[in-house]
């Protein structure tokens, strides 16, 4: 399964000194991902290949508590290479590897 979406970069604010940044997979696409049969992985994570601009990497998306959406972590190397900033836009292509 391959999905594409536009999102917004946000900083994980559970701790003041957090340097973790994410974007949310839209709820309707998150629901489609949840429906894919697959073995359970820790924290309900789903393995994906992500692409933002010219950057591609393998990672996992995680269910976000309360929102019903998955979140994609955006590592610093990707944020730097693609000029992503907190609150800024991001266009994502995800290939779901689990399932």
N, C-alpha and C positions, 0 to 999 in steps of 0.2 A: 504494500500500500504506500502510495506517495501522495503527500498533501503539500499545499503551498498556502501561505497566509501572510498577511501584514499584521504586525504587532507593535508594541511599545516596549522599550527597554526599561526595566525597573530594578532598583537595588533592594535586596532582601533586607528588611528593616527590623528584623527580630533583635539585632544587636547594633549598637551605634557604630562600632568599628568594622561593620561588615563590608567585605569587598566582593560579595557574591552578587552577580547580576543575572537576570532572567528575562524571558518574555513568555507570555501566556499563549497557549494553543487555544483558539476560540472554542467555546463550549460545544458547538455542534460537531466540530472536528474531533474534539476530545471524546465525545460520545461514540463516534465511529471507531476510534482507536480502542476504546473500552470493550467494544463488541467483538474484537478479533480474538478468537480462541488462542490461548497461549498458556504455558506454565506460569505459575506465580513466581515473581522475582521480589527480592527485598524491597520494602517500602512501596510495593505496587508499581515499581519502575518498569519502563518499556524501553528496550534498546532501539536506537535510531541512528541513522546517518543524517547529519544536519548539514545544510549549506546556507551560508549567508554571503552574498556577493561572490567573491572568488575563493572564500574559505570553506573548506569541507572537513568535517571531523565526525568520529563515532563517539556517541555519548548515550545517556539515558534521559528520558523525560520522566517527571515525577508528578503524582497527583498533588494538587494544591489543596490544602485543608480549607474546607468551606466553600470554595468557588466551583467545584465540579470540573475544573479544567486541569490539564497538565501544564507544567512549566518546563521550559527548556533553559538549562544553564548556559550562559554566554561567557566563555572563558576570556581572560584578559587578552591573549594573543589574537583572538577573533575580534574583540572590541577595538583593539588598536589597529589591526589590519583593515577593518571595515569602517573605521571612524564612528563607532557607535557610542552614544552618550546616554546617561541616565535621563529618561523621559523622551528620548528621541525615537524615531521610527526605525523599524527593522522589517525586512522581507525575508521569510524563511521558507526553505524547502526541506521537508522531512521525509525520509524513507524509513518506514517501520520495519525493523529487522526481526522482531519477535513475531511469531505467529505463522 
